[in-house]
Amino acid sequence: MFDLCLKSLLNRRFVAMLTVLSIALSVALIVGVERLRAEARAGFANSASGIDLIIAARGNDVQILMATIFGVGSTGAGISWDSYEMIEELPQISWTVPIMMGDNHRGYPVIGTSEYYFEHFRHSGGQQLVFAEGVPFKSPEGAVIGAKVAQAFGYTTGTEIVNAHGSGEIAFDVHDEAPFTVTGVLGHTGTAVDRMVFVSLEGFDALHKEPASKVADPFVMVDAPEAAEEHEDHDTAHSHKADHADSEFTDEHVKHGESHGHDDDHAQHSDPDEHDHGGHDHEPATINAIFAGLEEKTAVLSIQRQLADHRDEALTAVLPNVALLQLWSITRTAETALRLMAGAVAMAGIIGMVVMLSASLDNRRREFAILRSVGATPAGVFSLILLEAVLLLSAGIVLGVIALSVLTLLIDPILAANFGLRIGVGLPSVREVLLIALVFCSGLLASIIPALRVYRMTLSDGLSVRL
């Protein structure tokens, strides 16, 4: 029976091939949409793992999540440094990392933060950030770049980069007078971190503290009018910094440290493990957000209530997982539309198979009559049509999975570079197997229509053929 079925399909190979291609396209699309949806959700969830709270000025939770975790958009108003210190000292808080935003490097978001970002940030279920080369920044001129930034422009440690004010591709003011030097390149994470540039709070704040026309060197911080004479000395010292990009501090920072001593509560510590929250040698007027970890997860509601009652400024504490659920509710309509489109294509492929089988029945009535004459029963002829449908469906499914794998290999680098998504080639998930099974069963059920017609034809025709 199988040999007879295969030879019959080979005899009609052109039409059969078109049917297989139609089914393959259906399977590739419906499985591809599901895989892209699942990987997008997993990528979003991996980017936000390890952060218990995102604290920012009161606003939309999804907007805050997208701005701070994925570098898309902004948080709106900023948070005063006094509020940051208040949050840092809360007993329920285990660690805090300040975040400043608003600049970009050739379209990639620039984040101002402290080196504790690399210590506390987690991704992909709790993995710590790893440096592929170099170390975290130790000076205001230092920068750490993500894997995709390094790959896109061929950057390595020691490379000088220039940032610009504005988000995305928009650049309002290119800070070419104050380049940063790459001190470290992060390993690939498959998250939005790969597409970010990180600089110190001091370096980020210095670029925006005064107009470039007023300050020859934005990295030189002048905190008092009487420091004018010192500033001239630092301008002279700055001319030698090009050959010493990785030096720990300029003369101004040394003097700044001497003037404050070691009694300041926020002076820089030589060992980050000596404290929970981390010291900061620079205190900007405002920041955009705070990443926070909690001593106990159950303290979330308590923190949210305290921040809601904070009178100095309106603050909100965003739970990343809750914000992600809100994001999924927003994108659910688009996901449904994609699924419906994929389902429609799959249905079109199945209908095409039924049409092909049905259209050939009249031309094959003599073939069926001959089969009856050599002992085939109506049920046997009925089974022949079903077996042809099984072969067509199986070939289409296998071809569709192979085509999807090849297509994934081709577009994976593009998705990773532009959207931070990496689908990868692997075995189908349980959900994908169920979708493939659904396509197969739907096609098999649909093939019963031409099979029943053949059954009736063979009963009525017998050994006489109507021409």
Buried (B, 14 or more C-beta within 10 A) or exposed (E): EEEBBEEBBEEBEEBBEEBBBBBBBBBBBBBBBBBBBBBBBBBBBBBBBBBBBBBBBBBBBBBBBBBBBBBBBBBBEBBBBEBBBBBBEBEBBBBBBBBBBBBBBBBBBBBBBBBBBBBBBBBBEEBEBEBEEBBBBBBBBBBBBBBBBBBBEEBEBEBEBEBBBBBEEEBEBEBEEBBBBBBBBBBBBBBBBBBBBBBBBBBBBBBBBEEBEEBBBBBBBBEEEEBEEBBEBBEEBBEEBEEEBBBEBBBBBEBBBEEEEEEEEBEBBEEBEEEEBBBBBBBBEBBBBBBBBBBEEEBBEBBBEBBEEBEEBEBBBBBBEEBBEBBEEEBEEEBEEBBEEBBEBBBEBBEBBBEBBBEBBEEBBEBBBEBBEEEBEBEBBBBBBBBBBBBBBBBBBBBBBEBBEEBBEEBBEEBBBEEBBBBEEEEBEEEBEEBBEEBBEBBBEBBBEBBEBBBEBBEEBEEEEEE
